[in-house]
């Protein structure tokens, strides 16, 4: 798989609003599949398909805990996939954000 294919998988996964909402729910930590499904007004099999797409894109990890499947966000994967695209499309903005972050960090240290 090429880097372009890899990046395309991330954007395909992010294209659906339900999948983006799942990622937002996982922002604060891991959740069991049933708890994720309970937050949506669509069927559990539909949520399972969305979770599978996100996992195949490398945006989620899963682990078993007894008979439950626990999902967690892979933050680095999301940041790298989207960041690489943003760097190519608007590199000046990446530099500006990095500079603002660095200045904010430096002022926190003083």
Buried (B, 14 or more C-beta within 10 A) or exposed (E): EEEEEBBBBBEEBBEEEBBEBBBEBBEEEBBBBEEBBEEBEEEEEEBBBBBEBBBEBBBBBBEEEEEEBBBEBBEEBBEBBBEBEEEEEEEEEBEEEEEEEEEEEEEEEE
